[in-house]
Amino acid sequence: MKDQKKMKQLTIRAALAASMFTGTLASYAEVPKKDQPNIILFLVDDMGWQDTSVPFWVKKTPLNEKFNTPGMERLASQGMVFTQAYASSVCSPSRVSLMSGMNAARHRVTNWTLQKDASVDGQSKTLTYPQWNVNGMQPENNIRQSVQATALPKILREHGYFTIHAGKAHFGSIGTPGEDPLNLGFDINIAGHAAGGLATYQGLKNFGNDENGHPQSVWAVPGLEKYFGKDINLTDALTREARLAMDKALEAKKPFFLYLAHYAVHIPLEPDNRFYQKYKDMGYEEPEARYASMVEGMDKSLNDLMDYLEEKDLTNNTIILFMSDNGGLSAHVRGGEKHKHNLPLNSGKGSAYEGGIREPMIVKWPGKVKAGSRTDDYLIIEDFFPTILEMAEIKKYKTVQAIDGKSFVPMLLQSGTTAQGRDLFWHFPNNWGVEGPGIGTTSTIRSGNWKLIYFYEDQHFELYNIQEDIGELTNQAGQQPQKVKELAQKLGNYLRSVDAQRPSLKATGQLIAWPDENL
Ligand code: CA
């Protein structure tokens, strides 16, 4: 009797072990493929659409003449230039969309994150802002005001990739699991944490830490002690560390996913001494000489990575995707006239106008993408998620979140488009805290060449034909009531379908009407 019971227990244990083993196998059902490409996702912070010598429009603009980016020119000559690539207008919404595949209206990390449970929304006399996901993106579902997501690097790692995070993370608020990239599926984290900005780019200033590595503010860059006291720019330090991390992937004989998310070219506008004097000698005024040197420093990093790939004979098996997370800063700090740093685009970072959301984007995919090619089809930042997984040949994967992004592989292969018949959506039920054109509490739809912006504060519409009027100077809402109605309905339907949040009226507590309730 006793033996029988023991046998039964053993059998149960064996069965349990077998089922656990099967479970493990199932979650790794897709074993890594031998020739999976390496993938470098090179994300620049706050870089404007024309802060580069590569033109992303029908012609070279005066701004293109102002900047020098030979690395981007090299990448563009080997890959595809996207002339209509979009992101959100500020950091966190873009970064969460990039890593989760969700649209900002769905993930609700609609403004930038930093402190736990604290909103950075500015004050309004008329509006109360919603309880948005101030704690950002999280790997678990027990953090209040956050969105749980299966992050892109986690899926890549489960399918054999060595996953490297270098630079700015800015996914979750301070004190939450999501602040650490290691909790989101990265094998290595270089200098990433909760903050979306930085104290200083200077190694001589220990990147904002004291000599023992203690941060002197929330903006101190962590983890780069070996460069303390050295005359090195953060952009260069990150690039050197990224190279060492790629060496580790090679040693491990794994394909790598390198997410190099530069802190550059975010403020503070400090000179990158490798290039600064050149711009001074060319007569650039401040702070634009400093800014141009930061842009070229960022570009040098891209060039250095491409050199590394050549040295290691990895060029033919490495994909490079270049992108920025929002439009170029123009509302403050920059030199010259405000809101004019992205002309012919209107406004800049924080704005629903093109200056706030249109990005420089290039993709190199050896053997797949035609060198020196170009597409005018539009896309948005959450599209990177399914695209990168498709490029990595990962077909079966599970996420806890719904994916809004569409793979742009058809555009890359020139075999089709995902832009046709597709509407793009932006949602910012917040207050960035800065004023300027298109900077406010808005929801936006782009449908073909038409773009409709709904401003919650006074509930007015602006309608532009982006193809004919890239500067968004002629509001056609008055002349085109049918088009306004059509787009407002699509926008309202979409926002309701993803359970988007809305501001409410301070005086009454009532939610502001959806765009299509206001016609
Ligand atoms: Ca940014």
Residues whose N, C-alpha, C, O or C-beta is under 5 A from the ligand:
A	BS01	CA	D45 D46 V90 C91 D325 N326
